[in-house]
Amino acid sequence: MNEANFKILFVCMGNICRSPAAEAIFTKKLTERDILHKVKIDSAGTHNFHPNAPPDERSQKHAFKRGYDLSNLRARPVVEGDFEEFDLLLTMDWDNRALLEEMCPAPHRHKIRGLAEFLQTTQASVIPDPYYGGDQGFEHVLDLIEEASEGLMKFTLQKIKA
C-alpha cells in the first residue's frame, strides 16, 4: 500500500517539545502493531520559531530514556496544505487549538481536536508546555502523551479497520 489511509498531524507551538514527542511515541506504537504503513504521522508548530531545528535537547533526552528517538525529526510550521492532507490535527493546548482553528479553512475545522481528549484515565484538558520548566515537566508530558496514545490507537484502529 503506497498511501496511508489515515493521516494524523500533532501540533504544538514551536514543534520542538510536545508534538515531536507525540509523533515519535505514536509512530513507535504503530510500528509495534505493524500498522505504520496504514497511518501517516507528522508534527508541526503553530509558530515558525525553530525552522528545521531538531527537537529540544531535554525533550530528546527524556524521550530517549523511554525508548523514543526524536533525533531525526525537524521542526516545521503548520502550512495551508496540512488542513487538506490530514484527517486529524491534534493540538496540545487551548492556545494551539485557537491558532489552528483561526488558520484553518472552515470545511476542515472538524478535523481539529485536542490530544488530551484521548487520555484514558488522567483528567487533563491539555498537554502542558514543558519548555520553561524542569525535568519533571518533560516526564509529565511524556506520561500524558503515552496515555493519550493508547486512546488514540483505539480511535485509529477504528478508522483504518485494522
SERO-4910 file (N, C-alpha, C, O; in steps of 0.05 Angstrom, whole numbers):
BEGIN
 pado doro    nc1    nc2    nc3   cac1   cac2   cac3    cc1    cc2    cc3    oc1    oc2    oc3
  Met    A     17    -24      0      0      0      0     18     25      0     34     29     18
  Asn    A     15     41    -20     31     65    -22     20     89     -6     36    105      4
  Glu    A     -5     90     -3    -18    113     10    -30    105     37    -46     86     38
  Ala    A    -22    118     58    -34    113     84    -64    120     83    -71    140     70
  Asn    A    -80    104     96   -109    110     95   -119    127    118   -143    132    120
  Phe    A   -101    136    136   -109    154    157    -84    171    164    -62    161    166
  Lys    A    -88    197    166    -65    216    169    -70    234    193    -90    247    196
  Ile    A    -49    234    211    -51    249    236    -28    269    238     -5    262    234
  Leu    A    -35    294    244    -15    315    249    -17    324    278    -38    332    287
  Phe    A      6    321    293      7    331    320     18    360    320     37    366    306
  Val    A      4    377    335     11    406    333     15    418    361     -2    415    379
  Cys    A     38    431    365     43    448    389     52    475    379     48    482    356
  Met    A     65    491    396     72    518    389     96    518    370     94    528    347
  Gly    A    119    508    379    144    510    363    153    485    350    172    485    335
  Asn    A    139    463    355    145    437    343    173    427    351    188    415    335
  Ile    A    180    432    377    206    422    387    204    406    413    224    395    422
  Cys    A    181    405    425    178    390    450    155    370    448    159    346    444
  Arg    A    131    380    451    108    362    453    100    348    427     97    323    427
  Ser    A     97    362    405     88    349    381    108    329    369    100    308    359
  Pro    A    135    335    370    153    314    361    153    290    379    156    267    370
  Ala    A    150    295    405    148    272    424    123    255    417    125    230    417
  Ala    A    101    268    412     77    253    405     81    238    378     72    216    376
  Glu    A     94    251    359     99    238    334    116    213    338    109    191    327
  Ala    A    137    215    354    154    192    358    140    170    374    143    146    368
  Ile    A    126    177    395    112    158    411     91    143    395     89    118    397
  Phe    A     75    157    380     53    144    365     65    128    342     54    107    336
  Thr    A     86    137    330     99    122    309    109     95    320    106     75    307
  Lys    A    121     96    343    131     71    355    108     52    361    110     28    357
  Lys    A     86     62    371     62     46    378     51     33    352     43     10    352
  Leu    A     50     48    331     40     38    305     59     16    294     50     -4    283
  Thr    A     85     21    297    105      2    288    103    -24    304    104    -46    292
  Glu    A     99    -22    330     96    -46    346     72    -63    338     72    -87    341
  Arg    A     51    -50    328     27    -64    318     29    -71    289     10    -83    278
  Asp    A     51    -64    276     55    -70    248     34    -57    230     25    -69    211
  Ile    A     26    -32    237      6    -18    221     16     10    213      0     27    204
  Leu    A     42     16    217     52     42    210     47     48    180     43     72    173
  His    A     48     29    163     43     33    134     14     42    128      9     52    107
  Lys    A     -4     40    148    -31     48    144    -37     76    154    -59     87    149
  Val    A    -18     87    168    -23    113    181      1    132    176     24    124    181
  Lys    A     -5    156    166     16    176    163     16    193    188     -5    203    197
  Ile    A     40    197    199     43    213    224     63    236    218     83    231    205
  Asp    A     56    260    227     75    282    225     69    301    248     50    297    263
  Ser    A     87    321    251     83    341    271     90    368    260    106    370    241
  Ala    A     79    389    272     84    416    263     78    436    286     66    428    306
  Gly    A     86    460    282     81    481    302     63    503    291     63    508    267
  Thr    A     48    516    309     32    539    301     50    563    295     41    582    282
  His    A     74    563    306     94    585    302    119    573    288    126    550    293
  Asn    A    131    589    272    156    580    259    180    591    274    198    603    262
  Phe    A    181    586    300    203    595    317    229    581    312    251    592    315
  His    A    228    556    303    252    539    302    253    524    275    254    499    275
  Pro    A    253    538    252    252    524    226    274    504    223    297    510    226
  Asn    A    266    479    217    284    457    211    302    449    235    322    435    231
  Ala    A    296    459    259    312    452    282    304    425    293    281    417    291
  Pro    A    323    411    305    316    385    318    300    391    344    300    414    353
  Pro    A    287    371    355    272    375    380    291    385    402    315    380    402
  Asp    A    279    398    421    293    408    445    310    385    457    300    363    459
  Glu    A    334    391    465    352    370    476    340    357    500    344    333    504
  Arg    A    326    372    517    314    360    541    292    341    533    289    319    545
  Ser    A    276    348    513    255    331    503    267    305    492    257    283    497
  Gln    A    288    308    476    302    285    465    313    266    487    310    242    485
  Lys    A    325    278    507    338    263    529    317    246    544    320    222    548
  His    A    295    259    552    275    245    567    260    224    550    254    202    560
  Ala    A    255    230    525    242    211    507    260    187    502    251    164    502
  Phe    A    286    192    498    305    170    493    307    151    516    309    126    512
  Lys    A    305    161    540    305    144    564    282    124    564    283    103    576
  Arg    A    260    131    549    237    114    547    236     98    521    217     84    515
  Gly    A    257    101    506    259     85    481    248     99    456    243     86    436
  Tyr    A    245    125    457    236    140    434    258    157    423    271    172    438
  Asp    A    263    155    397    284    170    384    272    194    369    258    190    349
  Leu    A    278    218    378    268    242    365    289    255    347    283    275    334
  Ser    A    313    245    347    336    258    335    333    265    305    345    284    295
  Asn    A    318    249    290    315    254    261    292    273    255    289    281    232
  Leu    A    276    281    275    254    299    270    263    328    267    283    335    280
  Arg    A    249    344    252    256    372    248    231    389    249    210    381    239
  Ala    A    234    412    262    211    430    266    202    442    239    218    448    222
  Arg    A    176    445    238    165    459    214    139    472    224    126    463    243
  Pro    A    130    492    210    104    505    216     82    490    203     85    476    183
  Val    A     58    493    214     34    484    200     31    500    174     35    525    175
  Val    A     25    487    153     22    501    127     -7    496    117    -20    477    126
  Glu    A    -16    512     99    -43    511     89    -51    483     79    -73    474     84
  Gly    A    -33    470     66    -39    443     55    -44    422     76    -56    402     70
  Asp    A    -35    427    101    -39    407    122    -69    403    128    -77    381    135
  Phe    A    -84    424    125   -113    422    132   -127    403    112   -146    390    120
  Glu    A   -119    404     88   -130    386     67   -119    358     70   -134    338     69
  Glu    A    -93    355     74    -80    329     74    -87    311     98    -92    288     95
  Phe    A    -88    323    122    -91    307    146   -120    303    154   -137    321    150
  Asp    A   -126    279    164   -153    272    173   -158    282    201   -181    286    209
  Leu    A   -136    284    217   -138    292    245   -115    309    252    -92    302    248
  Leu    A   -120    333    263    -99    351    272   -103    354    302   -123    365    311
  Leu    A    -83    343    317    -85    342    346    -68    363    359    -44    362    357
  Thr    A    -81    381    373    -67    403    386    -60    395    415    -73    377    427
  Met    A    -40    408    426    -31    402    453    -44    419    474    -48    410    497
  Asp    A    -52    443    467    -65    460    487    -85    479    474    -88    479    449
  Trp    A    -99    495    490   -120    512    480   -110    534    462   -123    541    443
  Asp    A    -86    545    468    -74    565    450    -69    554    423    -75    566    402
  Asn    A    -56    530    422    -51    517    397    -76    513    381    -78    517    357
  Arg    A    -97    504    396   -123    498    382   -135    524    371   -144    524    348
  Ala    A   -135    545    387   -147    570    377   -132    581    352   -145    590    333
  Leu    A   -106    579    353    -90    589    330    -95    571    306    -98    581    283
  Leu    A    -96    545    310   -101    527    287   -129    531    276   -132    532    251
  Glu    A   -149    535    293   -176    540    283   -178    566    268   -192    568    248
  Glu    A   -162    586    276   -162    612    262   -150    609    235   -158    622    216
  Met    A   -129    592    232   -115    588    207   -131    569    188   -128    571    163
  Cys    A   -147    552    199   -160    530    184   -184    539    167   -201    554    177
  Pro    A   -185    531    142   -209    536    126   -233    522    139   -230    500    149
  Ala    A   -255    535    139   -280    525    152   -286    496    146   -294    481    164
  Pro    A   -284    487    121   -292    459    115   -275    438    130   -282    415    131
  His    A   -252    446    141   -234    427    153   -232    430    184   -218    415    196
  Arg    A   -246    449    195   -245    453    224   -253    429    241   -243    426    263
  His    A   -270    413    230   -279    389    245   -256    369    250   -259    351    266
  Lys    A   -234    372    236   -211    354    238   -194    361    263   -177    345    271
  Ile    A   -198    384    274   -181    394    296   -193    384    323   -216    389    329
  Arg    A   -176    371    338   -183    361    365   -159    364    383   -137    370    373
  Gly    A   -163    361    408   -141    361    427   -131    333    433   -147    315    436
  Leu    A   -105    330    435    -94    304    442   -104    294    469   -108    270    473
  Ala    A   -107    313    487   -116    305    515   -144    292    514   -151    279    534
  Glu    A   -160    296    493   -186    283    491   -183    253    491   -202    239    497
  Phe    A   -159    243    484   -155    214    482   -143    202    508   -137    178    508
  Leu    A   -140    218    528   -130    207    554   -150    187    564   -174    190    562
  Gln    A   -139    165    576   -156    143    584   -166    146    613   -190    142    619
  Thr    A   -148    155    631   -156    157    659   -149    184    671   -163    193    689
  Thr    A   -128    196    662   -119    222    673   -139    244    665   -148    245    642
  Gln    A   -146    260    684   -164    283    678   -147    307    672   -137    321    691
  Ala    A   -143    313    647   -128    337    639   -140    346    613   -148    330    596
  Ser    A   -142    372    609   -153    383    585   -132    390    564   -138    396    541
  Val    A   -107    391    573    -85    398    554    -60    381    561    -58    369    582
  Ile    A    -42    381    542    -15    371    546      2    396    550      8    410    531
  Pro    A     10    402    575     23    427    581     51    430    569     65    410    564
  Asp    A     59    454    563     85    460    551    106    458    572    106    473    592
  Pro    A    126    440    569    147    436    588    171    455    584    190    455    600
  Tyr    A    170    471    563    194    486    554    207    503    576    231    503    578
  Tyr    A    191    517    592    203    534    612    206    521    639    212    535    659
  Gly    A    200    495    641    202    482    667    226    464    668    245    465    652
  Gly    A    226    446    688    248    428    693    242    400    682    224    396    667
  Asp    A    259    381    691    257    354    682    229    341    687    219    327    670
  Gln    A    217    347    710    191    336    716    170    343    696    152    327    690
  Gly    A    172    367    685    153    375    664    155    358    639    134    351    628
  Phe    A    179    352    631    183    335    607    173    307    613    161    294    595
  Glu    A    178    297    637    168    270    644    138    269    644    125    250    635
  His    A    126    290    655     96    291    657     84    292    629     64    278    624
  Val    A     96    307    611     86    308    584     88    281    570     69    273    557
  Leu    A    110    267    574    113    240    563     92    221    574     81    205    560
  Asp    A     87    223    600     66    206    613     39    211    599     25    192    592
  Leu    A     32    237    596      7    243    584      5    234    555    -16    224    546
  Ile    A     26    239    540     26    231    512     24    200    509     10    190    492
  Glu    A     39    186    526     37    157    524      8    147    530     -2    130    516
  Glu    A     -4    159    551    -31    151    557    -51    159    535    -68    142    527
  Ala    A    -48    183    525    -66    192    504    -62    175    479    -81    171    463
  Ser    A    -38    165    474    -33    149    451    -48    123    451    -55    112    431
  Glu    A    -53    113    475    -69     88    478    -98     93    468   -109     77    453
  Gly    A   -110    115    477   -137    122    468   -137    129    438   -155    122    424
  Leu    A   -116    143    429   -114    149    400   -111    124    384   -121    123    361
  Met    A    -97    104    394    -94     79    380   -121     66    376   -127     56    354
  Lys    A   -138     65    396   -165     54    394   -180     68    372   -193     56    355
  Phe    A   -179     95    372   -193    111    352   -182    105    324   -197    102    305
  Thr    A   -156    104    322   -143    100    296   -149     72    285   -155     69    261
  Leu    A   -150     52    302   -157     25    293   -185     24    281   -190     10    262
  Gln    A   -203     39    293   -230     41    281   -230     54    254   -244     46    236
  Lys    A   -213     74    251   -212     89    226   -199     73    203   -208     75    180
  Ile    A   -179     57    210   -165     42    189   -176     13    186   -169     -2    168
  Lys    A   -194      6    204   -207    -20    203   -186    -43    203   -187    -62    188
  Ala    A   -166    -39    221   -144    -59    222   -152    -83    239   -136   -102    242
***
